[in-house]
Amino acid sequence: MTVKIPPARVTIPVADRAGILADFDRVLSSGRLTLGPFTEILEREYAKLVGTRYAVAVNSGTSALEIIFRALGVSGKTVIVPTNTFFATPAAAIHAGGRVLFAEVSDHLMLDVESFGEIEARDIGAVVVVHIGGYIHPEIAKLREACDERQVPLVEDAAHAQGSQLDGRAAGSFGLASAFSFYPTKVMTTGEGGMITTDDEDLAKKARVLRDQGKADFGANYHVELGYNWRMGELNAVLGVHQLRRLPEFLSVRRRMAGIYRDRLETVQAVTQLIAPPSSSPNFYKFVCFLNRGVSRSELKAALRRDYDISLSGEVYETPCHLQPVFQDLHVPTSGNLARSADVCARHICLPIYSDMTESEVDYVLDGLRRTVS
């Protein structure tokens, strides 16, 4: 019998649902539907997870990025963005008034440090590092040093990286500020939502003002910044609190399934997995592999769906930003031809992995993949 393997699966354990509904009832009874006590709990517990002094909850990871860029004052300045990222990363910088420059990535999918060193722009307002698929590469230390030498802030786009670590240090604690996403497919979700983490008190204060229409205080109609409605709803925060408390379990399952993939992929021809260095502990939001040149990704995905009812997870990303029509129309410049980025974007696949995946499902994916590429 065919086993259906979807590209992603939202994991909200049945055992949690009664508690979630009870907390929903508390919120509805209180009438405090935004920026209430559950938002405060989520912020406090998320800051503890990341190891930063502050966490600011917002309504999306995209909002988190734009707030950070606005707080840093990137308007009129250059924001260095790796071209292998989601649309929201450069779009948030542009909406904040920044001038984006797309940069090259390395084979491990992180912003290439050497390429960054060759960028001659003198008006850099921020440099963005993206933890693609939840992987943090040790070269982030070199990138941080390069940013410090040029006295420019490093911003982490940690949308994929809830719970990821490098040398025991959590994603979201390497830059001046970081942005997380809690979209439904992420390792933990609030339905829709995001989080800013930082140790910078002034940035955290400004983020809280900007997320609430620029008001100096939630209860006062007194506006001191040109903010926006970027608040997280209290019902979203309830779900986030319950999901955050499940995160260690979710990470354990994903890392165990990734270990099975890692061990058994050696028997699959034409596929090479992205190996995390020993010091890195990804959350495996994605399990990334590269296809040998000459293997058609589109044909492979179609065959897996047709013959085995297996849908591969979405790529990260199939089309780099510098080749996206919207940014070409906006004439966003690039640092070099970005040929390596185009290559890694064109050749990689992401094997399905979920927070409640089973070993039998992994074996089924591997068997289908093995038969198809052979």
Buried (B, 14 or more C-beta within 10 A) or exposed (E): EEEEBEBBBEBBBEEBEEEBEEBBEBBEEEEBEBBBBBBEBBBEBBBEBBBBEBBBBBBBBBBBBBBBBBBBBBEEBBBBBBBBBBBBBBBBBBBBBBBBBBBBBBEBBBBBBEBBEEBEBEEBBBBBBBBBBBBBBBBBEBBBEBBEEBEBBBBBBBBBBBBBBBEEBBBBBBBBBBBBBBBEBBBBBBBBBBBBBBBBEEBBEBBBBBBBBBBBEEEEEEEEBEBBEBBBBBBBBBBBBBBBEBBEEBBEBBBBBBEBBEEBBEEBEBBEBBEBBEEBBBBBBBBBBBBEEEBEBEEBBEBBBEEBBBBBBEBBBBBBBBBBEEBEEEEBEBBBEBEBBBBBBBBBBBBBBBBBBEEEBBBBBBBBBBEBBE
